[in-house]
Amino acid sequence: MRSQLKLAAVVGVVILALSGFTPAKRGGTDGGDGGGCGRDSSSGTSGGSSSGGTTGGSADKPKPTANIVRCAGVADPTADVQVSAPSSRSGSWTVTVRFMDDSGIVVSTGSERVSLEAGQSRNITVRMTDPARLDEVANCGLEPVN
């Protein structure tokens, strides 16, 4: 029984690691370490989350980086994301935000297309596709920028 629990725990950690999601501290700042973004339920403010950069198979086409600046808050079904294009490439990309509950289960998503010149940064607002579930949102995360 004990070894089965250990195996289940290891499998769970591996799945989370492979998904690229790292939950943030609720209401704090996590320095943009790459995955989750906690929400302070009283103010709707949040810590950072990041996504992007060069990924395997696309070394010749660097992608922009994205950081969640603010997760959805009370009566506001949007997240603010700062997107920065690589210094060597202009283009248009889609930024997708995952709006998750306390357990990390995605309750809604939202996407926004952004066009940037090489080296340019811009803040964009991404709206939940299902704002009726706003009261369930505790964290935000980013999908890889495409």
C-alpha atoms as one frame of an Amber mdcrd trajectory, in Angstrom:
protein
   0.000   0.000   0.000   2.763   2.401   0.953   4.674   1.795  -2.288   1.468
   2.424  -4.279   1.087   5.819  -2.605   4.710   6.673  -3.374   4.204   5.649
  -7.000   1.047   7.758  -7.254   2.875  10.780  -5.815   5.793  10.377  -8.226
   3.448  10.018 -11.210   1.582  13.169 -10.150   4.792  15.190  -9.851   6.038
  13.944 -13.225   2.759  14.896 -14.906   2.887  18.393 -13.419   6.535  18.790
 -14.412   5.869  17.665 -17.981   2.915  20.022 -18.288   5.181  22.966 -17.490
   2.858  24.271 -14.772   4.348  25.650 -11.583   1.727  27.027  -9.172   2.413
  30.451  -7.730   1.971  31.536  -4.154  -1.505  32.975  -3.598  -1.435  36.741
  -3.572   2.353  36.905  -3.735   4.824  37.464  -6.488   6.688  34.533  -7.906
   9.138  36.438 -10.061   7.851  35.069 -13.352   9.275  31.591 -12.964   7.116
  30.073 -15.648   3.704  28.694 -15.056   1.195  29.827 -12.500  -0.162  33.039
 -11.154  -1.971  33.297  -7.842  -4.803  35.723  -7.267  -5.454  37.722  -4.127
  -9.209  37.263  -3.946  -9.751  40.633  -2.289  -8.004  42.748  -4.907  -7.572
  40.567  -7.988  -3.839  41.319  -8.078  -1.386  38.582  -8.762   2.181  37.523
  -9.063   3.996  36.885 -12.318   3.980  33.990 -14.703   5.961  33.537 -17.856
   5.885  31.587 -21.072   7.719  31.663 -24.347  11.308  31.805 -25.457  12.992
  29.419 -27.838  11.656  25.873 -27.708  12.925  22.626 -29.200  12.622  22.427
 -32.973  12.212  26.159 -33.414  15.678  27.447 -32.559  15.755  29.430 -35.811
  12.456  31.184 -34.943  12.562  32.545 -31.399   9.166  33.201 -29.847   8.158
  36.091 -27.628   8.030  35.845 -23.860   4.815  36.428 -21.938   4.309  37.277
 -18.266   1.028  37.482 -16.415   0.867  40.865 -14.736  -2.601  40.454 -13.193
  -4.954  37.492 -12.940  -8.743  37.734 -13.091 -10.198  39.444 -10.047 -13.438
  40.207  -8.319 -15.928  41.328 -11.004 -13.144  41.394 -13.659 -12.956  38.297
 -15.907  -9.686  39.352 -17.566  -5.954  38.854 -17.107  -3.263  41.362 -18.084
  -0.256  39.880 -19.862   2.978  41.582 -20.882   4.271  40.189 -24.173   7.800
  40.904 -25.450   8.978  40.033 -28.956  12.495  38.691 -29.430  14.986  41.328
 -30.558  15.509  39.464 -33.832  11.938  38.877 -34.958   8.686  40.722 -35.631
   5.426  38.858 -35.947   1.945  38.027 -34.719   1.396  35.509 -31.964  -1.479
  34.080 -29.947  -1.303  34.316 -26.155  -3.558  31.882 -24.275  -4.305  32.184
 -20.558  -5.603  29.293 -18.420  -7.945  30.431 -15.636  -7.792  27.744 -12.905
  -9.429  26.908  -9.592  -7.583  26.168  -6.321  -6.933  22.593  -7.451  -5.295
  23.679 -10.703  -8.259  22.570 -12.801  -8.870  24.839 -15.792 -12.321  26.435
 -15.482 -11.908  28.715 -18.510  -9.364  29.914 -21.025  -8.919  33.024 -23.085
  -6.763  33.951 -26.079  -5.656  37.174 -27.681  -3.642  37.772 -30.850  -0.830
  40.344 -30.623   1.421  41.814 -33.333   4.820  43.112 -32.272   7.870  44.599
 -33.925  11.264  43.067 -33.078  12.174  43.931 -29.480   8.782  45.543 -28.747
   6.811  44.869 -25.544   3.115  45.420 -24.995   0.539  44.731 -22.309  -2.588
  42.974 -23.531  -5.838  42.041 -21.812  -7.110  38.481 -22.196 -10.785  37.846
 -21.389 -12.179  34.568 -20.024 -14.293  32.665 -22.553 -16.625  31.672 -19.697
 -16.860  34.700 -17.362 -19.789  33.084 -15.504 -17.144  30.925 -13.760 -15.132
  33.920 -12.494 -15.876  33.124  -8.849 -14.046  29.781  -9.265 -10.781  31.343
 -10.513  -7.886  31.249  -8.047  -4.861  31.118 -10.380  -3.806  31.909 -13.922
  -1.259  30.223 -16.150   0.027  30.603 -19.689   0.118  28.195 -22.583   3.250
  28.394 -24.752   3.037  31.430 -27.048   2.248  30.408 -30.650
